[in-house]
Amino acid sequence: MVENNLIDYLTIIPARKNSKRIKRKNIVLIKRKELIRYTIEQATGSNLRKNVIVSSDDERVIKISKKYKVECLERSKKLSNDKTTTENVIEDVLKKKFGKNYTKFVKNIILLQPTSPLRKIRDIKDAIKRFEKGGYNSLFSAYLSKEFIWKNIKKPRSISYNYKKRLRTQNMEELIFENGSIFIFNVKGFKRNKNRLFGKIGVFLMKKYQSVDVDTPEDINYINKLI
């Protein structure tokens, strides 16, 4: 339990041990450095070191967190399976650290996924500024793109444009693609909605190349070329 001093921003980094496509994804090496290190360095470099918590069931991630002098709360097996939602993990962190009345201790949460290593420290700082300036209840990072999107391979159906009246890309509307890199949200609203996005939602734009989410071996190869 902590003293009753309201924390403006608490950064949470969820880092589960098991993953389906890449074994122990969060400690896979990217340019000779474990993937989780990129996000921890970005979080601590954003002047938020004292208020960064990693949630993990991976002993290697726990050791890495300690090296950075970042608090790591060990996650239970119950919250380390494929059906566990990130919202479940956030609530677990808040209750473990602050108790059931966690809204008395934390005002806002910054959620950083360790699978987005190409975000920059400046992105986190600028996202906070946009969140505050816009008076948003929640915010997500994204990139803009003009895409010809379809769904259902067996019965293809275009959903982002009318294929019968195909437009030139310069005349198409830009679509917003959530990239999973940064989320910011009010704690009271999170507790009430059980969701990271609610109320007045803001969008923080990032570059498309920064929006790669490490999920496959191909993603790792691509990011190794970019960094």
C-alpha positions in Angstrom: 0.0 0.0 0.0 1.2 3.6 -0.7 0.5 6.9 0.9 -2.6 8.7 -0.2 -0.8 10.9 -2.7 -2.6 10.9 -6.1 -0.3 9.7 -8.9 -1.1 11.6 -12.1 0.2 8.9 -14.4 0.9 5.3 -13.7 2.6 3.3 -16.5 1.7 -0.4 -16.8 3.6 -2.8 -19.0 2.0 -6.2 -19.4 4.5 -8.9 -20.3 3.1 -12.4 -20.2 5.6 -15.4 -20.5 3.8 -17.6 -22.9 2.7 -16.6 -26.4 1.3 -18.6 -29.3 3.3 -17.6 -32.3 6.7 -16.7 -30.8 8.0 -18.5 -27.7 8.7 -16.1 -24.8 8.2 -13.2 -27.2 9.0 -10.5 -24.7 12.6 -11.6 -24.3 13.3 -12.3 -28.0 16.4 -10.4 -29.0 16.1 -7.4 -31.3 19.5 -6.1 -32.2 21.0 -8.1 -29.2 18.6 -6.6 -26.8 15.5 -8.2 -25.3 12.2 -6.9 -26.7 10.9 -5.8 -23.2 13.9 -3.5 -22.7 12.8 -1.2 -25.4 9.5 -0.4 -23.7 11.0 -0.2 -20.2 13.6 2.3 -21.5 10.9 4.3 -23.2 8.8 4.4 -20.1 11.6 5.3 -17.7 13.0 7.9 -20.2 9.6 9.7 -20.1 10.3 11.0 -16.6 7.9 8.4 -15.2 10.5 6.0 -13.6 9.0 6.1 -10.1 5.5 5.2 -11.5 6.2 2.3 -13.9 5.0 -1.2 -13.1 5.7 -4.3 -15.1 3.2 -7.3 -14.8 4.8 -10.6 -15.7 5.0 -14.3 -14.9 8.4 -14.5 -16.7 11.4 -14.8 -14.4 13.6 -13.3 -17.0 11.4 -10.2 -17.4 11.3 -9.9 -13.6 15.1 -9.8 -13.5 15.3 -7.3 -16.3 12.8 -5.0 -14.6 14.9 -5.1 -11.4 18.0 -4.1 -13.4 16.2 -1.0 -14.5 14.9 -0.4 -10.9 11.4 -0.8 -12.1 8.8 -2.5 -10.0 7.6 -5.8 -11.3 4.5 -7.5 -9.9 4.4 -11.2 -10.4 1.4 -12.4 -12.3 -0.6 -15.4 -11.2 -1.2 -18.4 -13.4 -4.8 -17.5 -13.5 -4.0 -14.3 -15.3 -1.4 -15.8 -17.6 -3.4 -17.7 -20.1 -4.7 -17.0 -23.5 -8.2 -16.0 -22.3 -6.8 -13.3 -19.9 -7.6 -9.8 -21.1 -5.3 -6.8 -20.7 -8.1 -5.2 -18.7 -7.9 -8.1 -16.2 -4.2 -7.5 -15.8 -4.6 -3.7 -15.3 -7.1 -4.3 -12.6 -4.9 -6.9 -10.9 -2.0 -4.5 -10.9 -4.1 -1.7 -9.4 -5.6 -3.9 -6.7 -2.3 -5.5 -5.7 -0.5 -2.1 -5.5 -3.2 0.1 -4.1 -6.0 -2.1 -2.9 -9.7 -2.1 -3.9 -10.0 1.7 -3.6 -7.2 2.3 -6.1 -9.0 5.3 -7.6 -7.9 7.3 -4.5 -4.3 6.7 -5.5 -4.0 6.9 -9.3 -5.6 9.4 -11.6 -4.6 8.1 -15.1 -3.0 5.0 -16.6 -0.5 4.8 -19.5 -0.6 1.3 -21.0 2.5 0.4 -23.1 2.6 -2.9 -24.9 6.1 -4.4 -25.1 5.4 -5.6 -28.6 5.7 -2.0 -29.9 9.4 -1.3 -29.7 9.5 1.4 -32.4 7.6 4.0 -30.3 9.8 6.9 -29.1 10.1 8.6 -25.8 8.8 11.7 -27.5 5.7 9.8 -28.6 4.7 9.0 -25.0 5.3 12.6 -23.9 3.3 14.0 -26.8 0.5 11.6 -26.3 0.2 12.8 -22.7 0.0 16.4 -23.9 -2.7 15.5 -26.4 -4.7 13.6 -23.7 -4.6 16.6 -21.4 -5.1 19.3 -24.0 -8.1 17.5 -25.6 -9.7 16.9 -22.2 -10.1 13.2 -23.2 -11.3 10.4 -20.9 -9.2 7.9 -22.9 -6.8 7.9 -25.9 -5.2 5.4 -28.2 -2.3 5.7 -30.7 -2.8 5.0 -34.3 -1.6 5.7 -37.8 -3.5 6.9 -40.9 -3.5 5.0 -44.2 -5.6 4.6 -47.3 -6.3 0.9 -47.7 -8.4 -1.3 -49.9 -9.8 -3.6 -47.2 -11.9 -6.7 -47.7 -13.2 -9.3 -45.4 -14.3 -13.0 -45.6 -12.0 -14.9 -48.0 -14.8 -17.4 -49.0 -17.2 -14.6 -49.8 -15.1 -11.5 -50.3 -16.7 -8.2 -49.4 -15.0 -4.8 -49.7 -15.5 -2.8 -46.5 -13.3 0.3 -47.0 -14.3 1.2 -50.5 -16.8 0.4 -53.3 -14.9 -1.8 -55.7 -17.5 -1.0 -58.4 -16.5 2.6 -58.2 -12.8 2.4 -57.4 -11.3 5.7 -56.5 -7.7 6.8 -56.9 -5.9 6.6 -53.6 -5.4 10.4 -53.5 -9.2 10.7 -53.5 -9.8 8.1 -50.8 -10.5 8.9 -47.2 -7.7 8.1 -44.8 -8.6 5.4 -42.3 -7.5 5.3 -38.6 -5.6 2.1 -37.7 -5.2 1.5 -33.9 -1.6 0.3 -33.5 -1.7 -0.9 -29.8 1.4 1.1 -28.9 0.1 3.7 -26.4 -3.2 3.9 -24.4 -3.9 6.6 -21.8 -7.1 6.5 -19.8 -8.7 7.9 -16.6 -8.7 5.3 -13.8 -12.2 6.1 -12.5 -13.6 5.7 -16.0 -11.7 2.4 -16.4 -13.1 1.1 -13.1 -16.6 2.1 -14.2 -16.4 0.7 -17.8 -14.0 -2.2 -17.3 -12.4 -1.0 -20.5 -9.4 1.0 -21.6 -11.4 3.1 -24.0 -14.5 5.0 -23.0 -16.1 8.5 -22.9 -14.5 11.2 -25.0 -11.9 9.2 -26.9 -8.8 10.8 -28.4 -6.4 9.6 -31.1 -2.7 10.2 -31.1 -1.1 9.7 -34.5 2.2 8.0 -35.0 4.1 7.1 -38.2 3.1 3.9 -40.0 6.5 2.3 -39.7 6.5 2.7 -35.9 3.2 0.8 -35.7 4.6 -2.7 -36.3 3.3 -5.0 -33.5 5.6 -8.0 -32.9 3.5 -11.0 -33.4 5.3 -13.2 -35.9 8.9 -14.1 -36.8 8.5 -12.0 -39.9 7.8 -9.0 -37.7 11.0 -9.6 -35.8 13.0 -9.7 -39.1 11.3 -6.5 -40.3 12.0 -4.6 -37.1 15.7 -5.8 -37.0 16.0 -4.1 -40.4 14.3 -0.9 -39.3 16.2 -0.3 -36.0 
